[in-house]
Amino acid sequence: MHITSMAIGDIDDDGKCEVIIAGNRFSEKSHASESQIIILDNKLEKKDALTWKTFRHSWVWDIQIIDADQDGINEIITYGSTSLAGRNQEDARLMGELILWDGKNLSYKDMFIWQSKPAKYTRPSKGIAFMDSNCGFVTAESRSSWRYITNELEIRIMDYIPAHDSIGNFIDYIKAANEKDIEKLSSFISPDDKNFTGLVLEALAVCDSQKVVEPIGRLLEVDTVFLRAIEILRGIGASAVPQFRKAGFAITNDWIIISPFDNSGNSGFDRVYPPEICLDTSTFYAGKDRIVGWGMIGEDKWDDRRWDIYFNLGYTHFDSFERTGIEFNWNNLRTESVAYVLTYIDVPDDMDAQIRLGSAGAIKMWVRNELKHRVDVKRQAVPDQDIIPVSLVKGRNAVMLKVCNNLTNSWGFYFRVTDLEGKPIPGISYERPYSSHIHNQMLSYDQLISLLDSNDEKLRCLSAIELASCGNKRGNEELVALLNANDISVQARSALELTLNGDKRGIEPLVKLSVYQDDSFQINS
């Protein structure tokens, strides 16, 4: 037993003081943490003991003796935490737990379970009861452990008015949670009771994932648990899509994408790339060291994310096997880059609505070719960070986003449409624009050959590089011709590729031109 606190007082009304020791132990049998109280008489002989586990784990951190219900007999008050899941308190989603125990028989008299915020680590390490006109409790909770060190401290004051039936809901909730009774748990959902609704959500999260999709989906309309409900539903997977649709979310498969364009030093946010000039989904362009064109997200047999409401743009830029010879290549195309994505919103009537965005990185939005939103920020993506009022017309409304990566490992967005009060709109749907191309897929030989006739020197250079890497003479000769290009960066890149391919015609121009290129280019040279 790991002792956490002690108290002395008369708990059984016999006129003598008892010593109460509280602490925790780990049960090898159930592989769970359990709370424990041991009661000693004034000669330190053991009188009684109690071990309990409210959910998967329970811990008690502080203890007090006081007549909380003012019936003339002291109660034992334990301040602790409990968790429905997790291996230990470090990775569990802890809930605060305050229990009043009858000192004579160590039975429940009352209890309260809470979370500071939905899914927040809630561990009240200290507590104290005070007597005013009624009894009250003060708890102190700080998030600090070997894994978490923060400067957050929560002081919570709770009034206590004894009521004979107040414990009933908690007892019923505990029973339903431990039995994973989804129907019973769903009956506790009440948007007006923010605390209990959050507790119910945590209990549903550890039930059969395929059976809780609908009740958790209902909680997407409850502001206090909105983000936690999204987190749980995303963990469930593709079967949660109908619930996300009801809340107005688009999924990754609703979009086509063209990327990457350069965003070195965040220069790409205000730079006008081809999709902003002409929205032609059939044309290829020179992107960031790569030929780019509008394409849909292809199926990933190992980790298919097309159903996800978070469009992870970084994940879409893993290089394919045929480019690298390895399964995945973590590369700089997914950092300091710009992506454009396009979808259609279909609505049944003309209407005023809200588009709600959350983005990792700077973002711009066009609705029917009109710029409606721009924000240049560095942040992690959270749903509904930006709320933009828009007017939608009956039928198809084209929406294009420009999302700029300026964080090393975060690049993506959330997108949904609601009414002006943030409520779902019946009858709206998303339509993916047509594209025969798959994003990040290598172009065919015929496509590469056709691009050699382009007026864009950078596009011709990238096409020639792809062809020459396969030993194609036409590609090699095009690189030689581009040594006389108008763009000095194209001259330098052509010289480098020729040299890499063993063509000595690239050496002299490479030596001459590399000094004008960036450090990375010079190292490669």
C-alpha positions, 0 to 999 in steps of 0.5 A: 500500500502506498500511503498518501494521507492520514487523519484522526477523529471519532468516526463511529460516535463511540467517544474515542478517536480512530486513526484513518490511513488512506492510500493506493495499491496495485492489484496484480490480479486485476492489473489495476490501481485500487484505493484503500482505507485502513482504520486503527483504534487509539491503540493502533489495532486494526478495526476495519478496512476498505478497498474500492475501485470505482472504474478501471482505476481509483486513487485517493490522495487526501482524507478528512474527518468532518460532520459534512451532513450535520447529523451529529456523526462524523463522515470520512471524506476522501479526495481522489481520482478515478479512470475508465481506461488506461494502464496507470494514472499517467496515460489515463483520462482521470476524473476527480472523485469526492466520496463521503463515507459512513464511518460506522460501516464504511458505506457510501453516503454521498459522492461527486465525480467531475472533470475540470474540462472534457478529457482533461487530466483531473487529479485533485491532490488536496482537499478540505471541507469547511463549515459555513451555513452549510458544508462546502469543499475546496479541492486543489488540482495541478497537472504535474507528474513525471510525464506532465509538468505545467504551471496550471493549478485549479482551485474548485469550491463546491457547496454541499447540501445533503440530499437523500437521492443525490447519490443515486444518479452517480451510483446508476452511472457507475453501474452502467459504465462498468457494465458498458450499458450503452442504452442506460448511459445514453439516458444520462445525456443532458446538454443542460448538465455539462458535467454529467454529459462529459462523464457519460461521453468518457464512459461511452468512449470505452464501450463497443466502438461500433455501437456508440457512434450514434449516441456520441454523434448526438453530442457533436451539438453540445458545445462543452464536449464538441471537441472531445466527441470529435476526438473519439469519433475520429478514433472509431474510423470510417463508420463515424462519417454519417455522424460527421456529415450530420454536423456539416463536416467535409471529409478528405475524400470530398476534395481534390488537391494540387501541391506542393508549391513553395512556401520558403520563409512563408513567402507562399502565402501572398504569392499568386500561384496558377490555381489563383489565376485560372482554375483548370483542373486538367492542367499540370504546372511546375510546383516545388521541385515536382510537376503538380496537377489537380488530383484526388487522394488515392487509396492507401491500403495500409492507412486509408485516411480518405474518410477523415474530417482532418485533411492531413496534407503532410501525410499526402506528401509521402513519396511513393515506392516507385519514386524512392525504392522505399515504402515511405520517404519523409521529405521536405515536400511536406514542410514549407509548402503550399497546397490548394484544395477544391470541393463543391458544396451543394445546397437545396436553396439560397441561404446565408450560412457559416463556414467553420475552418480550423487549420495548421498553418496560414489559410485563404478561402475562396467561395465561387472565385471570391476571396472570403477569408485569409489568416496568416498564423502559426497554430495547431488545427482545431475545428471551428477556429475561424467562423466565416459568414457566407452566402450560398446559392442553390446548387453547386458552390465551388470552395477553394482553400490555400493552406500554407505549412509553416510548422515542421510537422503540422499541415492540414485543416478541418472544414464544415458548414453550419447555419448562422447559429452553428447548427447543422443544415439539412440537405447540404452535401459535398461533391468532389470535382472530377479529376482523372489524376491521383495526387502525388502519383508519377505521370505517364511517359506520354504525359511527360513527353507532351509537357516538353512542348510547354512554354514554361521552362520550369515545367519542361525542366521537371519533365525532362528530369523525370524522363532522363532519370529513366534513361530516356534520351529525349529527356537528356537532350531537353536538359542540354537545351535548357542550359540556355534557358532564360531562367538561371535557376532552370539552367543550374538545375539542368546542369546539375541533373546532367552531371548526376546522370553522368553527362559531362556537358553539365559540369562546366555550367554547373561550376559556373552557376551553382554559386548563385543558388541556395546552400542546399543546391551547392551541397548537391553540386 
